[in-house]
Amino acid sequence: MLKNILTLTSNDLAMAFKNKTIYLVVFIPFFVFFSLKLVDGVTTNSKKITIGLIQAQAYAPIIVNAISSSEKVFSLSQVSNKEEGIRRLKEKKLDGLLLRSDKDHTSVVLVVLKKDSTLTLSIVESFSALQKAVEGKSIDWISDITPLQKGGIQKQTLPTWILMLILLVSFIIMPAQVAEEKEKKLLLALLQTPMREIEWLIAKVLLGMILILTAVSFLHLFGAFDPGNLLSYVAFLLVGSFCFSSYGIFLGFLCRSQASARTLGVIFYLPHLLPSALSDFSQQLTRVAPFLPSYQLYEPIKSILLDGGDISNLSLELIYLLVVGLVTFIFSYLLMKKRWLM
């Protein structure tokens, strides 16, 4: 059985070179790397800024009064402690959190998600304009800025690019390859040999996992990105690649031809990519996205890469991905046994 699986996997890799799939897997991370170099992060932000204040801390009255009086620019929100403020900041319910400065009680420390973001720039500029209107020239109210997520825009957008690569292989490449083998009757021919259905499925899942891990590895190689907690990161990549490889194979079995498989793949690709990737910018998407398997992979990877997350705190997401992978694998096996659309 093991020999048959290895033989099928090697054959699939050879086919990937023949039909240029492997070149796509290498080219996309290279393209992403250069795209990140050309990113223009300048945007406008006109919405009201929500600032969190800790109830137990004594802030300078002039700062609190000035913010309270600027209702068109700022919206104040009270939090019980620093931990709650950071949690609400990560949930996008706050734009910034103010802490009393230890060095100067007349100034504050601004806690934000990302230091080099347009939102942080907007907060600082608004504070500067407000201070100038109230005091004129004086010591800056914001003595320091503490970001929760460190690194440049390349590192901060890395989880989105990783999710894009995983979904691209799973929903675009894998369904088309499965449908091609069905359309050309290659799968039926293989099943006339001593090869068993489970061996073919395991080989196809291994192919998807290899392509995904290769793409992500090249992305890290070109960008020299530090994966942070390596064991947790690799664990989620392995389970995530298994989950979405099985998912893609299942979609391939639902189609009769390559053309229909590509269409179905795109239909599943965009809804899995956009809500998860854009959840950072929308509270509405943050409530919808958790129902998608892609979000259960995206959030842990983002937590590990940007916040130093650990697998011990992300076990539910890991189990969720494993269950989805097993369910789609079983459905693929049942469709294969029924010779669905073959």
Backbone hydrogen bonds, N-H to C=O, Kabsch-Sander energy under -0.5 kcal/mol:
donor,donor_aa,acceptor,acceptor_aa,energy
5,I,1,M,-2.2
6,L,2,L,-2.5
7,T,3,K,-2.4
8,L,4,N,-2.5
9,T,5,I,-2.5
10,S,6,L,-2.4
11,N,7,T,-2.2
12,D,8,L,-2.4
13,L,9,T,-2.2
14,A,10,S,-2.1
15,M,11,N,-2.2
16,A,12,D,-1.9
17,F,13,L,-1.6
18,K,14,A,-2.1
19,N,15,M,-2.8
20,K,17,F,-0.9
21,T,16,A,-1.1
22,I,16,A,-1.8
24,L,20,K,-1.4
25,V,21,T,-2.0
26,V,22,I,-1.6
27,F,23,Y,-2.6
28,I,24,L,-2.3
30,F,26,V,-1.2
31,F,27,F,-2.7
32,V,28,I,-2.9
33,F,29,P,-2.4
34,F,30,F,-1.7
35,S,31,F,-2.2
36,L,32,V,-2.4
37,K,33,F,-1.1
38,L,34,F,-0.9
38,L,35,S,-0.7
39,V,36,L,-0.9
41,G,39,V,-0.7
43,T,41,G,-0.7
49,I,73,V,-3.0
51,I,49,I,-0.6
51,I,75,S,-2.6
52,G,96,G,-2.9
53,L,77,S,-2.4
54,I,98,L,-0.6
55,Q,79,V,-2.6
57,Q,54,I,-1.1
59,Y,57,Q,-0.8
63,I,60,A,-1.0
64,V,60,A,-1.8
65,N,61,P,-2.8
66,A,62,I,-1.7
67,I,63,I,-2.3
68,S,64,V,-2.6
69,S,65,N,-1.9
70,S,66,A,-0.7
70,S,67,I,-0.8
71,E,69,S,-1.1
73,V,70,S,-1.1
74,F,70,S,-2.9
75,S,49,I,-2.7
77,S,51,I,-2.2
79,V,53,L,-2.7
85,G,81,N,-1.9
86,I,82,K,-2.5
87,R,83,E,-2.3
88,R,84,E,-2.5
89,L,85,G,-1.8
90,K,86,I,-2.3
91,E,87,R,-1.6
92,K,89,L,-1.2
93,K,88,R,-2.4
94,L,88,R,-1.1
95,D,50,T,-2.5
96,G,50,T,-1.4
97,L,111,V,-2.3
98,L,52,G,-2.6
99,L,109,V,-2.5
101,S,107,S,-1.7
107,S,104,D,-1.8
108,V,141,W,-3.6
109,V,99,L,-3.5
110,L,144,D,-2.7
111,V,97,L,-3.2
111,V,109,V,-0.6
112,V,110,L,-0.5
112,V,146,T,-2.0
115,K,149,Q,-0.6
117,S,114,K,-0.7
121,L,117,S,-2.0
122,S,118,T,-2.3
123,I,119,L,-2.1
124,V,120,T,-2.5
125,E,121,L,-2.5
126,S,122,S,-2.2
127,F,123,I,-2.5
128,S,124,V,-2.5
129,A,125,E,-2.5
130,L,126,S,-2.3
131,Q,127,F,-2.7
132,K,128,S,-2.3
133,A,129,A,-1.8
134,V,130,L,-1.7
135,E,131,Q,-3.3
136,G,131,Q,-1.2
143,S,108,V,-2.6
143,S,141,W,-0.9
144,D,108,V,-0.9
146,T,110,L,-3.0
148,L,112,V,-2.3
149,Q,113,L,-3.2
150,K,148,L,-0.6
150,K,306,L,-0.6
156,Q,152,G,-2.2
157,T,153,I,-1.9
158,L,155,K,-0.7
161,W,157,T,-1.7
162,I,158,L,-2.5
163,L,159,P,-2.3
164,M,160,T,-2.2
165,L,161,W,-2.2
166,I,162,I,-2.3
167,L,163,L,-2.5
168,L,164,M,-2.1
169,V,165,L,-2.3
170,S,166,I,-2.1
171,F,167,L,-3.0
172,I,168,L,-1.7
173,I,168,L,-1.5
174,M,169,V,-2.4
176,A,172,I,-0.7
177,Q,173,I,-2.0
178,V,174,M,-2.4
179,A,175,P,-2.7
180,E,176,A,-2.0
181,E,177,Q,-1.9
182,K,178,V,-1.7
183,E,179,A,-3.1
184,K,180,E,-2.4
185,K,182,K,-1.2
186,L,181,E,-1.4
187,L,181,E,-1.9
189,A,185,K,-1.7
190,L,186,L,-2.1
191,L,187,L,-2.1
192,Q,188,L,-0.6
192,Q,189,A,-0.9
193,T,190,L,-1.5
195,M,190,L,-0.5
200,W,196,R,-1.8
201,L,197,E,-2.4
202,I,198,I,-2.3
203,A,199,E,-2.2
204,K,200,W,-2.2
205,V,201,L,-2.6
206,L,202,I,-2.5
207,L,203,A,-2.1
208,G,204,K,-2.3
209,M,205,V,-2.4
210,I,206,L,-2.5
211,L,207,L,-2.6
212,I,208,G,-2.3
213,L,209,M,-2.7
214,T,210,I,-2.2
215,A,211,L,-2.3
216,V,212,I,-2.5
217,S,213,L,-2.2
218,F,214,T,-2.3
219,L,215,A,-1.9
220,H,216,V,-2.1
221,L,217,S,-2.3
222,F,218,F,-2.9
223,G,219,L,-1.9
224,A,220,H,-1.5
225,F,220,H,-1.0
229,N,304,I,-0.5
230,L,228,G,-1.3
233,Y,229,N,-2.3
234,V,230,L,-3.0
235,A,231,L,-2.2
236,F,232,S,-2.0
237,L,233,Y,-2.1
238,L,234,V,-2.6
239,V,235,A,-2.4
240,G,236,F,-2.8
241,S,237,L,-2.6
242,F,238,L,-2.1
243,C,239,V,-2.6
244,F,240,G,-2.5
245,S,241,S,-1.8
246,S,242,F,-2.2
247,Y,243,C,-1.9
248,G,244,F,-2.5
249,I,245,S,-2.2
250,F,246,S,-2.2
251,L,247,Y,-2.0
252,G,248,G,-2.0
253,F,249,I,-1.7
254,L,250,F,-0.8
254,L,251,L,-0.7
255,C,252,G,-1.2
261,A,257,S,-1.7
262,R,258,Q,-2.5
263,T,259,A,-2.1
264,L,260,S,-2.6
265,G,261,A,-2.3
266,V,262,R,-2.2
267,I,263,T,-2.1
268,F,264,L,-1.7
269,Y,265,G,-2.3
270,L,266,V,-2.0
272,H,268,F,-1.2
273,L,269,Y,-1.9
274,L,270,L,-2.5
277,A,273,L,-2.7
278,L,274,L,-2.6
279,S,276,S,-0.8
281,F,278,L,-1.7
282,S,279,S,-0.8
286,T,282,S,-1.5
287,R,283,Q,-1.1
287,R,284,Q,-0.6
288,V,284,Q,-1.3
289,A,285,L,-3.3
291,F,288,V,-1.8
292,L,289,A,-2.6
295,Y,292,L,-0.5
296,Q,292,L,-1.1
297,L,293,P,-0.7
297,L,294,S,-0.7
298,Y,294,S,-2.8
299,E,295,Y,-2.5
301,I,297,L,-1.9
302,K,298,Y,-2.5
303,S,299,E,-2.7
304,I,300,P,-2.6
305,L,301,I,-2.6
306,L,302,K,-2.6
307,D,302,K,-0.6
307,D,303,S,-1.4
308,G,304,I,-0.6
309,G,303,S,-2.5
313,N,310,D,-1.6
314,L,311,I,-1.3
318,L,314,L,-1.7
319,I,315,S,-2.4
320,Y,316,L,-2.4
321,L,317,E,-2.3
322,L,318,L,-2.1
323,V,319,I,-2.6
324,V,320,Y,-2.4
325,G,321,L,-2.4
326,L,322,L,-2.4
327,V,323,V,-2.8
328,T,324,V,-2.4
329,F,325,G,-1.9
330,I,326,L,-2.4
331,F,327,V,-2.4
332,S,328,T,-2.1
333,Y,329,F,-2.1
334,L,330,I,-2.3
335,L,331,F,-2.4
336,M,332,S,-2.2
337,K,333,Y,-2.2
338,K,334,L,-1.6
339,R,336,M,-1.1
340,W,335,L,-2.5
342,M,339,R,-1.7
